[in-house]
Amino acid sequence: MPQLMLLLERDKYIHWNRCHESSQVVSDIFWTHPDSMKSLNAFNIVLLMDSTYKTNKYRLSLFEIVGVTSTGLTFSAVFILMSSERPLCSSDQ
């Protein structure tokens, strides 16, 4: 994980992670390339979202968002490895 974070920083990826409340163990990580965000802002009409469940070594779900350009080409927009699909914050209302 430290190597991944180092590479994301070095290559100027947009990234975010969340740790378990009781430890420093990463439970979720989001990353995207800045050029992917530019493409996503330009072509945000058709987005394909898919999630694979528990198929990797760490049994984490991989959620991917793919965009489609006006000429029909696809581009990877966002990747998220997540331990669960719980919300980021809870509302006490």
C-alpha positions in Angstrom: 0.0 0.0 0.0 2.8 2.5 0.7 4.2 1.9 -2.8 0.8 2.4 -4.4 0.3 5.7 -2.5 3.8 6.8 -3.5 3.1 6.1 -7.2 -0.2 7.9 -7.1 1.4 10.9 -5.6 4.4 10.8 -8.0 2.2 10.6 -11.1 -0.2 13.2 -9.7 -3.3 11.0 -9.7 -6.4 12.2 -7.9 -6.8 9.8 -5.0 -8.5 9.4 -1.7 -8.5 6.6 0.9 -10.4 5.6 4.0 -9.0 3.6 6.9 -10.8 1.4 9.4 -11.8 3.5 12.4 -9.8 1.5 14.9 -6.6 1.2 12.9 -4.5 2.6 10.1 -5.5 -0.3 7.7 -6.8 1.1 4.4 -10.4 -0.2 3.7 -11.2 1.8 0.6 -9.2 3.6 -2.1 -10.4 5.8 -5.0 -8.1 6.9 -7.8 -8.3 8.6 -11.2 -5.9 10.2 -13.6 -6.4 14.0 -14.1 -6.8 13.5 -17.9 -9.6 11.0 -17.1 -11.4 13.7 -15.1 -11.0 16.1 -18.1 -12.6 13.5 -20.3 -15.3 12.8 -17.8 -16.2 16.5 -17.6 -16.3 16.7 -21.4 -18.3 13.5 -21.9 -20.5 13.0 -18.9 -23.7 11.8 -20.7 -23.1 8.1 -21.0 -21.3 6.4 -18.1 -21.0 2.7 -17.6 -20.5 1.4 -14.0 -19.6 -2.1 -13.1 -18.4 -3.8 -9.9 -16.7 -7.1 -9.5 -17.2 -8.7 -6.1 -14.6 -10.5 -4.1 -12.6 -11.7 -7.1 -9.1 -10.4 -6.1 -6.5 -11.6 -3.7 -7.8 -9.3 -0.9 -11.5 -10.1 -1.5 -12.3 -6.4 -2.1 -14.9 -5.1 -4.6 -13.5 -3.2 -7.6 -15.9 -0.6 -8.8 -15.0 1.0 -12.2 -16.7 3.9 -14.1 -16.1 4.0 -17.8 -17.1 7.0 -20.0 -18.1 7.0 -23.7 -17.1 9.8 -26.0 -19.2 11.3 -28.7 -17.4 9.2 -31.3 -18.1 6.0 -29.3 -14.7 5.5 -27.8 -14.5 4.4 -24.2 -12.2 5.7 -21.4 -11.6 4.6 -17.9 -12.7 7.4 -15.6 -12.6 6.1 -12.0 -11.5 3.1 -10.0 -12.4 2.3 -6.5 -11.4 -0.7 -4.3 -13.8 -1.0 -1.4 -14.3 -3.3 1.5 -18.1 -2.6 1.7 -20.8 -0.4 0.2 -21.5 1.5 3.4 -21.9 5.3 3.2 -19.0 7.6 3.9 -20.8 9.3 6.8 -23.9 8.6 8.7 -26.6 11.0 9.4 -27.9 11.3 13.0 -31.2 13.0 12.0 
